Amino acid sequence: MNQLSNAEAERIVRSGVASLQQGRPWEAAAELTKVTASGRANVQIWLLLAHALRQAGDSEEEEKALDALLALEPTSVRALVMKGDRRAASGDPRAATGFYKRARALAAVAEEVPDDLRIDLGRIEKWLAETEAAFRDHLEGELTRRGVAAGSRSPRFQQSLDILSGLKRPYFQEPSDYFFPELPQRQFYEREEFAWARALEAETGAIRDELRPLIEERDGFRPYLVSNPQRPPSNFHGLVDNPEWSSLYLWDRGEPVAENVARCPRTFAGLNAVPLAHIGVRAPVVMFSWLRPGARIPAHNGAMNARLICHLPLIVPAGCGFRVGNEVREWEEGRLLIFDDTIEHEAWNDSERDRVVLIFDVWRPELSEEERKGVAALFEAIDGYADTGAAG
Amino acid sequence: MTRPREDELRGLLARGRAYAEAGDARAAASFFAAALRSAGQAVPAPLAAEVQEARAYLERTKQAYAAHLERAIAAADAGPRMDEAFDIMLGRRGVEPRRVPYPQRPSAFYFPGLPQRPFYEREAFPWAARVEAASAAIRAEAQALLDRGESFAPYVQAEKNRPQRDFHGMQDDPSWGAFYLWKDGERIAENAARCPATMAALEGVPLTQIPGRTPSVLFSLLRPGAHIPPHHGMLNCRLICHLPLIVPPGCWLRVGGETRQWEDGKLLIFDDSIEHEAKNGSERLRLVLLFDIWRPELSEAERAAVAAMFTAIDAFAAPAAAQRDA
């Protein structure tokens, strides 16, 4: 390592800068290298050297200078951009992506970004977008070539690809009342997974026949959300006490509603073979859910993840939709939709006609008999809790 | 606080008190809780005493409620998941009670729809007993490496041509050392040859096979006092297995909300995409055999698809470079 006085080092750097400005980058590089070789270069001098080497066309030495610079200061946005350039030019887009993304992230939180750097950041933004698109194409092509074509993938593997490429994001259970741990985070379950599903679907016509007169009379329906004077007021997006979203109950507060059951014997009987969740006064809830034209149920999360919610679509005009987590499905008359309502979900009827589905809740198949008993006991205890003498 | 908000607070407190006197603790608690939310940090002086009473009422109610539920649940005896659910509900796990307490956050690839389980139990894996039965022979091979002063390279090493991202100061730190039999999907022939009993014990184990990435099989050494800070692994489509070989007292592994201790010869199997950390709080070294297996929930087709995907990712080369002067 050469000994170099401060004065000499400063003189060499000035001379190097002059050479660079006068269009002699190779001379600048040779001079600046004297300082870096002495072990006395700071971040600015390394950066000058990297620029000189880039202009001189010496990619290999430029990258070495950048590596040295980044070892000194890993957060240098300029050096990260230049290092990314070198990797991209060397046919290493994954490494380039790493450096560019780091540069972008640091610039996003920087107090000030100089104009010339802003131009560089715009350039890498475009490169990242093109590269991501190329990456998706590449991935699709390669997967197909390896026998994993789009149609043959398991839905959750397809979803993993969408999450990987940033098209979707994962959603998790967020029940408002009660969280049961360690369960699969699944938005939709498939009707084929439930032994009882086919027989119930076969009853769709009969159930719809029982529904029609109830709709005509309207009397049995009431707003799905009703206010409780014994609780502080809250209004869920204006839907409380609003008939836009109404329901008629066959089971409510965990018990059959005799007068409605009497009018819907086939519907009630159709549910005999279904493993309805029995949880004190909380479940089962079985109802016809009526969504008026134009009504929207904004995104929300259900109360507990120990059950799944089932929809048997009965009257479904075109223009209705239903989202759970990152997946949108449409109701089809007579085909069950089964989902985890503790994952954020929303529904809409953008048609000009009514939409009606039969809604009921079943135990999650992952819960053992003992666990179901445990959950039921817990909620009986919760709802049986009145005044234990704590009131002062 | 503006006048209308003070009036609102006064109203909520009054209704809470009315329900408390009428013996409806649930209604009272809901109004008192709403009052506390309404008051926030800025409690108006004239209402300070009432707000304090509301807070005390809620605390008493919460305790009575927990005791009441405790009695009901004890009778049900529904197993560990139920106990965990109950603890979460009462806020005993120190986390937001209505979310996945420690969700999977793999740094490289997320496979959706899987259970969020920190630990899996060894009894559920048919190959586990055979590996455990080989503990003594595996330990002897590891001990021979230690006795010969074999170098255990730092587990966390700087990756060439990636932005520097020091892993909480563990980079190049010899207090977490590794001796690899497989590394990033490749068998290290020289090292494997020195540990034949270990290699034999792993036959039949469903090691994660992703070319260029997994499996890694290594003796993982944690020196006295070493602490691996909380972090997330890269993938959630595998599980990490530890076969504990040398475990002094005072060592622990936390995964999500659960902390376990290594026990000689008993496998610990966990999801490393859930936040986890480890510590050797003893004055001796800790050694485990570490390897990764496919998650049992993934079908054969899904395993093949994940492997094909990573092969495709690693084969991704440059698109036309859109550069200024490259």
Interface residues (C-beta under 8 A of the other chain):
Chain A: R54 L70 A71 P74 L80 D85 R86 R87 A88 A89 G91 D92 P93 R94 A95 G98 F99 R102 D120 R123 K126 W127 E130 T131 A134 F135 H138 L139 E142 L143 R146 G147 V148 R153 S154 R156 F157 Q159 S160 L161 I163 L164 P170 F172 Q173 E174 P175 S176 D177 Y178 F179 F180 P181 E182 L183 P184 Q185 R186 Q230 R231 P232 E366 S368 E370 E371 K373 G374 V375 A377 L378 E380 A381 I382 Y385 A386 D387 T388 G389 A390 A391 G392
Chain B: L12 R15 Y19 A20 E21 G23 D24 A25 R26 A27 A28 S30 F31 A34 E53 A56 Y57 R60 T61 Q63 A64 Y65 A67 H68 L69 R71 A72 I73 A75 A76 D77 A78 G79 R81 M82 E84 A85 F86 I88 M89 P97 R98 R99 V100 P101 P103 F109 Y110 F111 P112 G113 L114 P115 Q116 R117 N161 R162 P163 Q164 R165 E297 S299 A301 E302 A304 A305 V306 A308 M309 T311 A312 I313 A315 F316 A317 A318 P319 A321 A322 Q323 R324 D325 A326
